Amino acid sequence: MITRRTLLAHLATTSILGRLPLGAMAVASRWDVVDFGATGDGRTLDTVAVQAAINTCNAAGGGVVYFPAGGNFLIGTVYLKSKVTLHVEARARITGSSDMLHYGTDTGINPYYPEPIDRCLIYARGASGIAIIGAGEIVGRGSEPYRPVPGASGRDAVQRPMLVRLENCERIRISGLSLSHCGAWCIHLKNTIEFRIQHLLIENDGQDGIDIEGCQEGLISDCQLRCGDDCIALITSSPDQPIRTITISNCHLQSRWAGVRFGPASKGNFEDIIVSNCIFYRCDGGGIKLGMFEGAEIRNCVFDNIVMDQVTAPIIILIATWPDIGSPDANRKMMPVGKIHDLQFQGFQVNTGLAGPDSRPDQNGTMFFHGHPDSAITNVRITDVAVTFAGGGTMEDSQRRSIVDMNQIDYRQGGYWTDDKSLWGIPPAYGLYARHMKGLSLTDVDFSFTKRDFRSPLALFDSDRVYISRFSAQCTSGAALVTARNCSDLVLASLDSQTKTVLLRLEGERSEQVSIIYNDERRYTKLFECVDGAKTSAIQK
C-alpha cells in the first residue's frame, strides 16, 4: 500500500516539489515552540525556546516550527536552518527585542552602507529549503530606541536590526505574513538562489521593504509595501554576484522614496529582470530608479503594465562613477564607468501629482535619462505610455542648458546627494529629459500637464539614433514640441502637438541627419527652427 508519506517522498525526488522548500509541502513533523518552553506572553524572552525548536526540527530531517495563535513571542536573534519552516499562525506574533544584548553579532555586515544595520532578528547562512510562512505577524521595534550593548560605541552603539536576513541560501520561501516596524530593512536576501516572496504586507516607516543583493532566480509577487525608504531595492556588492532572472509582479508600492530601485551598490550586473502589473502610489523619490555607479551593467530588463499615481520622476536612469561604496577610506578610489542597455518600458499610466519642477532629478516630475559621456544609455524602448505631469516650468527653465554632465561631478564631495541646488538645475523638459542616449525609441506616447509649462515636452541632448513615432503632447504656445541639441540620426514621425507651435527646435553645430516625416504641417506654426549653430541642411523633410 502506498502511504501519503511514501508518495510525498517519491514526489520530492522525482518532480518539481523536490525543488520547493519543505515548508511548502504537507509534512507530518511539527514542533510547537510552546512545547520547548516559549511563553508567548510578550514580556518573557523566548529566544532559547525558539532556537531549541529550530535545532530539533533540523536534526530530525526538517519540518515545521510552529507559533500558535494568541501568542506574542518576544525574541532576539534566532538562526534558521536547512529544511525548517517557521509557521506563524494567524493571530500569532513574533516580536523583536529592543535590547541589543539579545542580538547576535554574527549575522553579516553591510560595509557598503554607512547605516548601522548589521544585526537582524531571523538569520540564516548557507541554508537550503527554508521557509517563513503563515498569516501572523513579525514586528520589530522601529518606533522605539534600541538599547545598545553597555560600553558599545560608534556603529555598535546605534545598531538597528533587520527583521529577516538570509545569506548564501537556496530554495527560500517567505509568504503570507505581515512585517512591520523594522529598525532597518525588513527583508534582506544576499547571494541567494531560487527564492519566492509572496503575499506579504510590509509596513516599515523607517527604511526599505525588501532588499535583494546578488541573487538569482527569484520572484516577488502579490505584496503590499508601505515604506519610509525604497520599497524594493536590487543591489550588487561584488562583480562575482550579479542579480539575474528576477520577477517583480502584482505588487502595490507606496514609499517616501523609490518604488523599485536598482543600485546604488552596483559592482555586479543586473540582468534579465521583469517588473510587471504593479501599482506605484505616492512615491516621493522616484518611481523606477535605475542607477549604475560602480562599473557593472544593467541590461535586458522589461517594465510592463505599470500604474503610477502621485509619483515623482516616474522613470529615472543614471550612469555615473562613484567612489567605491564599500571602502572605508574617505579618499576611496573612483569606480569605472558602467553600462545600461536594452530596456523596455511599455503599458504605463502615470500621474505625477504635485511633483513640479525641482533641481534634483528624483524630486522633479520629469522623467530623467542621463548617460555618461563615455557610456551612453543604449537601446531603450518606450511604448504605450501616457503621463500627466504637474507642469509649472518657467520660460527661464525652458532655456536652461547648463545642467552638469556626469563626468564633471566629484561624488566624493557629496555629488548627487548634495543640497546645492545649482549642481543640477531644473531640466528644460517637463516630460522627458534625455542625454547621452544611443538607440532611444518612443512610440504611442502621450504627455500632458495640469499647470501651464513653458518647457518642451521632450528634450534630447547629445544623443544618437533616436526614433519618435506617434508622440502626442500638450505644449504651451511658443515652446517647441521637441528640443534637440547636438543629436544625430533623429527621426520624428507622425507627431501631434495639442497646441499650434514649432515641432522641432534644433540646436548645436553637431546636430545632423534629422528626418521629419508624416507630420501634418497645418498643425504647426512651422516644422522646425535651427538655432545656436544648427544648420538647416541637417534636416530632411
ChimeraX attribute file (.defattr): number of C-alpha atoms within 10 A of each C-alpha:
attribute: neighborCount
match mode: 1-to-1
recipient: residues
	/A:1	4
	/A:2	6
	/A:3	8
	/A:4	11
	/A:5	12
	/A:6	11
	/A:7	10
	/A:8	16
	/A:9	13
	/A:10	13
	/A:11	13
	/A:12	16
	/A:13	11
	/A:14	11
	/A:15	10
	/A:16	9
	/A:17	16
	/A:18	16
	/A:19	16
	/A:20	23
	/A:21	26
	/A:22	25
	/A:23	23
	/A:24	18
	/A:25	13
	/A:26	12
	/A:27	14
	/A:28	9
	/A:29	12
	/A:30	17
	/A:31	21
	/A:32	18
	/A:33	23
	/A:34	18
	/A:35	12
	/A:36	16
	/A:37	15
	/A:38	24
	/A:39	18
	/A:40	24
	/A:41	13
	/A:42	17
	/A:43	13
	/A:44	13
	/A:45	20
	/A:46	24
	/A:47	21
	/A:48	17
	/A:49	21
	/A:50	29
	/A:51	20
	/A:52	18
	/A:53	25
	/A:54	29
	/A:55	18
	/A:56	16
	/A:57	22
	/A:58	19
	/A:59	14
	/A:60	12
	/A:61	11
	/A:62	23
	/A:63	27
	/A:64	28
	/A:65	27
	/A:66	23
	/A:67	27
	/A:68	20
	/A:69	15
	/A:70	14
	/A:71	20
	/A:72	24
	/A:73	28
	/A:74	24
	/A:75	28
	/A:76	25
	/A:77	27
	/A:78	23
	/A:79	19
	/A:80	23
	/A:81	24
	/A:82	27
	/A:83	25
	/A:84	30
	/A:85	30
	/A:86	23
	/A:87	25
	/A:88	24
	/A:89	20
	/A:90	18
	/A:91	15
	/A:92	22
	/A:93	26
	/A:94	23
	/A:95	25
	/A:96	30
	/A:97	25
	/A:98	22
	/A:99	15
	/A:100	22
	/A:101	14
	/A:102	18
	/A:103	23
	/A:104	17
	/A:105	14
	/A:106	11
	/A:107	21
	/A:108	18
	/A:109	12
	/A:110	13
	/A:111	15
	/A:112	14
	/A:113	14
	/A:114	11
	/A:115	13
	/A:116	19
	/A:117	21
	/A:118	21
	/A:119	28
	/A:120	33
	/A:121	27
	/A:122	23
	/A:123	23
	/A:124	21
	/A:125	20
	/A:126	13
	/A:127	20
	/A:128	24
	/A:129	24
	/A:130	30
	/A:131	28
	/A:132	24
	/A:133	26
	/A:134	22
	/A:135	18
	/A:136	22
	/A:137	23
	/A:138	24
	/A:139	24
	/A:140	27
	/A:141	21
	/A:142	21
	/A:143	12
	/A:144	11
	/A:145	13
	/A:146	18
	/A:147	16
	/A:148	17
	/A:149	16
	/A:150	9
	/A:151	7
	/A:152	10
	/A:153	10
	/A:154	8
	/A:155	13
	/A:156	17
	/A:157	16
	/A:158	18
	/A:159	23
	/A:160	27
	/A:161	31
	/A:162	27
	/A:163	27
	/A:164	24
	/A:165	24
	/A:166	25
	/A:167	21
	/A:168	16
	/A:169	23
	/A:170	25
	/A:171	22
	/A:172	30
	/A:173	23
	/A:174	22
	/A:175	23
	/A:176	22
	/A:177	24
	/A:178	20
	/A:179	24
	/A:180	25
	/A:181	25
	/A:182	31
	/A:183	30
	/A:184	28
	/A:185	26
	/A:186	30
	/A:187	24
	/A:188	21
	/A:189	22
	/A:190	24
	/A:191	23
	/A:192	26
	/A:193	21
	/A:194	21
	/A:195	25
	/A:196	21
	/A:197	22
	/A:198	22
	/A:199	20
	/A:200	22
	/A:201	20
	/A:202	26
	/A:203	24
	/A:204	27
	/A:205	20
	/A:206	19
	/A:207	24
	/A:208	31
	/A:209	31
	/A:210	23
	/A:211	21
	/A:212	21
	/A:213	25
	/A:214	28
	/A:215	27
	/A:216	24
	/A:217	18
	/A:218	23
	/A:219	18
	/A:220	22
	/A:221	22
	/A:222	20
	/A:223	21
	/A:224	22
	/A:225	26
	/A:226	25
	/A:227	29
	/A:228	20
	/A:229	24
	/A:230	30
	/A:231	32
	/A:232	24
	/A:233	21
	/A:234	23
	/A:235	26
	/A:236	26
	/A:237	25
	/A:238	18
	/A:239	14
	/A:240	12
	/A:241	20
	/A:242	24
	/A:243	29
	/A:244	20
	/A:245	18
	/A:246	24
	/A:247	18
	/A:248	22
	/A:249	22
	/A:250	19
	/A:251	21
	/A:252	21
	/A:253	26
	/A:254	28
	/A:255	30
	/A:256	22
	/A:257	24
	/A:258	31
	/A:259	34
	/A:260	23
	/A:261	21
	/A:262	23
	/A:263	21
	/A:264	21
	/A:265	22
	/A:266	30
	/A:267	28
	/A:268	25
	/A:269	27
	/A:270	30
	/A:271	17
	/A:272	19
	/A:273	22
	/A:274	17
	/A:275	22
	/A:276	21
	/A:277	18
	/A:278	23
	/A:279	21
	/A:280	26
	/A:281	22
	/A:282	22
	/A:283	31
	/A:284	26
	/A:285	23
	/A:286	31
	/A:287	34
	/A:288	25
	/A:289	23
	/A:290	22
	/A:291	25
	/A:292	28
	/A:293	26
	/A:294	30
	/A:295	21
	/A:296	22
	/A:297	22
	/A:298	27
	/A:299	19
	/A:300	19
	/A:301	22
	/A:302	17
	/A:303	21
	/A:304	19
	/A:305	18
	/A:306	20
	/A:307	21
	/A:308	25
	/A:309	20
	/A:310	23
	/A:311	34
	/A:312	33
	/A:313	30
	/A:314	33
	/A:315	21
	/A:316	23
	/A:317	21
	/A:318	22
	/A:319	29
	/A:320	27
	/A:321	21
	/A:322	25
	/A:323	19
	/A:324	24
	/A:325	22
	/A:326	16
	/A:327	13
	/A:328	12
	/A:329	10
	/A:330	10
	/A:331	11
	/A:332	14
	/A:333	13
	/A:334	17
	/A:335	17
	/A:336	15
	/A:337	20
	/A:338	25
	/A:339	24
	/A:340	26
	/A:341	18
	/A:342	17
	/A:343	20
	/A:344	17
	/A:345	21
	/A:346	21
	/A:347	19
	/A:348	20
	/A:349	17
	/A:350	24
	/A:351	23
	/A:352	29
	/A:353	19
	/A:354	17
	/A:355	21
	/A:356	23
	/A:357	25
	/A:358	17
	/A:359	17
	/A:360	22
	/A:361	27
	/A:362	26
	/A:363	19
	/A:364	28
	/A:365	32
	/A:366	32
	/A:367	27
	/A:368	24
	/A:369	20
	/A:370	23
	/A:371	29
	/A:372	20
	/A:373	18
	/A:374	13
	/A:375	16
	/A:376	23
	/A:377	28
	/A:378	21
	/A:379	19
	/A:380	20
	/A:381	17
	/A:382	19
	/A:383	20
	/A:384	18
	/A:385	20
	/A:386	20
	/A:387	22
	/A:388	21
	/A:389	32
	/A:390	26
	/A:391	27
	/A:392	19
	/A:393	22
	/A:394	15
	/A:395	14
	/A:396	11
	/A:397	19
	/A:398	21
	/A:399	14
	/A:400	14
	/A:401	13
	/A:402	13
	/A:403	14
	/A:404	12
	/A:405	16
	/A:406	20
	/A:407	15
	/A:408	10
	/A:409	16
	/A:410	14
	/A:411	17
	/A:412	15
	/A:413	11
	/A:414	11
	/A:415	16
	/A:416	18
	/A:417	10
	/A:418	13
	/A:419	11
	/A:420	13
	/A:421	11
	/A:422	13
	/A:423	18
	/A:424	18
	/A:425	19
	/A:426	26
	/A:427	30
	/A:428	29
	/A:429	30
	/A:430	32
	/A:431	29
	/A:432	23
	/A:433	22
	/A:434	24
	/A:435	26
	/A:436	23
	/A:437	26
	/A:438	22
	/A:439	19
	/A:440	22
	/A:441	17
	/A:442	21
	/A:443	20
	/A:444	18
	/A:445	21
	/A:446	21
	/A:447	22
	/A:448	22
	/A:449	23
	/A:450	16
	/A:451	13
	/A:452	16
	/A:453	27
	/A:454	24
	/A:455	30
	/A:456	30
	/A:457	30
	/A:458	23
	/A:459	24
	/A:460	25
	/A:461	21
	/A:462	20
	/A:463	25
	/A:464	23
	/A:465	18
	/A:466	22
	/A:467	17
	/A:468	20
	/A:469	20
	/A:470	18
	/A:471	22
	/A:472	20
	/A:473	24
	/A:474	22
	/A:475	27
	/A:476	20
	/A:477	17
	/A:478	15
	/A:479	22
	/A:480	29
	/A:481	32
	/A:482	25
	/A:483	26
	/A:484	26
	/A:485	25
	/A:486	19
	/A:487	27
	/A:488	21
	/A:489	17
	/A:490	23
	/A:491	18
	/A:492	22
	/A:493	17
	/A:494	16
	/A:495	24
	/A:496	21
	/A:497	22
	/A:498	17
	/A:499	17
	/A:500	21
	/A:501	20
	/A:502	23
	/A:503	26
	/A:504	23
	/A:505	20
	/A:506	28
	/A:507	20
	/A:508	18
	/A:509	16
	/A:510	15
	/A:511	27
	/A:512	21
	/A:513	16
	/A:514	22
	/A:515	17
	/A:516	19
	/A:517	14
	/A:518	13
	/A:519	17
	/A:520	11
	/A:521	12
	/A:522	9
	/A:523	17
	/A:524	20
	/A:525	14
	/A:526	14
	/A:527	19
	/A:528	21
	/A:529	17
	/A:530	20
	/A:531	14
	/A:532	10
	/A:533	14
	/A:534	21
	/A:535	17
	/A:536	15
	/A:537	11
	/A:538	17
	/A:539	19
	/A:540	12
	/A:541	11
